[in-house]
Amino acid sequence: MDAHEVILYLLAAVAYFVPFYIALYRKVNGRHLVFWFNLFFAWTLIAWVLLIIVSLSLRTEHHNKHSLIL
């Protein structure tokens, strides 16, 4: 295995976990669930796309800190 193959595998691993990286960056609630679903189901392109959508639509911790408590 040469350096080009190693770089390709590393890039593929980074791309595989893009939904989890989005959830981490946004600090969404339930980001640990995003990680586990990403790990086991993102090998299908449909699940990977759905996980990106979920990561972008979940509430963030920042959002909950500024909500009013009535």
C-alpha positions in Angstrom: 0.0 0.0 0.0 1.5 3.3 -1.0 1.0 6.8 0.3 -1.8 7.6 -2.2 -3.9 4.8 -1.0 -3.4 5.7 2.7 -4.4 9.3 2.0 -7.5 8.1 0.0 -8.6 5.8 3.0 -8.1 8.7 5.4 -10.1 11.0 3.3 -12.9 8.4 3.0 -12.9 8.0 6.8 -13.2 11.7 7.3 -16.0 12.0 4.7 -17.8 9.0 6.3 -18.1 10.9 9.6 -19.2 14.3 8.2 -22.7 14.1 9.8 -21.1 13.5 13.2 -18.6 16.3 12.7 -21.5 18.6 11.9 -23.3 17.5 15.1 -20.1 18.1 17.1 -19.6 21.6 15.6 -23.2 22.6 16.2 -23.2 21.0 19.7 -26.6 19.4 19.1 -28.5 17.5 21.7 -28.1 13.8 21.1 -24.8 14.0 19.2 -23.8 10.7 20.7 -26.8 9.1 18.9 -25.7 10.7 15.7 -22.3 9.1 16.2 -23.6 5.6 16.7 -26.1 5.8 13.8 -23.3 7.2 11.7 -21.0 4.4 12.7 -23.4 1.6 11.9 -25.7 2.9 9.2 -23.9 5.6 7.2 -22.4 3.1 4.8 -25.7 3.4 2.9 -25.8 6.7 1.1 -29.4 7.3 2.1 -28.7 7.0 5.8 -25.6 9.2 5.4 -27.7 12.0 3.8 -30.4 11.6 6.4 -27.9 11.9 9.2 -26.6 15.2 7.7 -30.2 16.5 7.6 -30.7 15.4 11.2 -27.4 16.9 12.3 -28.5 20.2 10.8 -32.0 20.2 12.2 -31.5 19.1 15.8 -31.7 21.7 18.6 -28.4 22.8 19.9 -27.2 23.3 23.5 -26.7 27.0 22.7 -30.3 27.3 21.7 -31.6 25.7 24.9 -29.5 28.1 27.1 -31.3 31.1 25.8 -34.9 29.8 25.9 -37.4 31.3 28.3 -38.5 29.1 31.2 -42.1 29.9 32.1 
